[in-house]
Amino acid sequence: MPRILVGVIGGLLAMGIIGLFIGPVVLAVGYTLLDAWIKEDEHPASDKAVAPPQEKALP
């Protein structure tokens, strides 16, 4: 809730009436991207190259 209020007030101060709508949207998109970026660092991609399985020796 506080993020939305900050976006509304900041948008209103920066761009006037249209900022009431654009401010929270820009803040929400920025927050979502930042959150995704931080979570990506916590869980590295699992598409790293994996060594092929070892072949068993024939008797």
C-alpha positions as CSV (number, residue, x, y, z in Angstrom):
1,M,0.0,0.0,0.0
2,P,2.7,2.6,0.8
3,R,4.3,1.9,-2.6
4,I,1.1,2.8,-4.3
5,L,0.8,6.0,-2.3
6,V,4.4,7.0,-3.0
7,G,3.7,6.4,-6.7
8,V,0.5,8.5,-6.7
9,I,2.1,11.4,-4.9
10,G,5.3,11.3,-6.8
11,G,3.5,11.0,-10.1
12,L,1.2,13.9,-9.2
13,L,4.1,16.1,-8.2
14,A,6.2,15.2,-11.3
15,M,3.5,15.2,-14.1
16,G,0.3,16.6,-12.7
17,I,-3.0,14.9,-13.1
18,I,-1.8,12.3,-15.6
19,G,0.9,11.4,-13.1
20,L,-1.8,10.0,-10.8
21,F,-2.0,7.1,-13.3
22,I,1.5,6.9,-14.7
23,G,3.3,7.2,-11.4
24,P,2.0,4.0,-9.8
25,V,2.4,2.1,-13.0
26,V,6.0,3.1,-13.5
27,L,6.7,2.3,-9.8
28,A,5.1,-1.1,-10.0
29,V,6.9,-2.1,-13.2
30,G,10.2,-0.9,-11.7
31,Y,9.6,-2.8,-8.5
32,T,8.6,-6.0,-10.3
33,L,11.8,-5.8,-12.5
34,L,14.0,-5.2,-9.5
35,D,12.4,-8.1,-7.6
36,A,12.9,-10.4,-10.6
37,W,16.5,-9.3,-10.9
38,I,17.2,-10.0,-7.3
39,K,15.5,-13.4,-7.3
40,E,17.5,-14.4,-10.4
41,D,20.7,-13.9,-8.5
42,E,19.5,-16.0,-5.6
43,H,18.5,-18.9,-8.0
44,P,21.0,-19.2,-10.8
45,A,19.8,-20.7,-14.1
46,S,19.9,-24.4,-14.2
47,D,20.7,-24.6,-17.9
48,K,24.4,-24.9,-17.3
49,A,26.2,-27.6,-19.3
50,V,26.2,-31.0,-17.6
51,A,28.8,-33.6,-18.2
52,P,27.4,-36.6,-20.2
53,P,27.0,-39.8,-18.3
54,Q,29.9,-42.1,-18.1
55,E,29.8,-45.2,-20.2
56,K,30.0,-48.5,-18.4
57,A,33.0,-50.7,-19.2
58,L,32.1,-53.9,-21.0
59,P,33.2,-57.1,-19.1
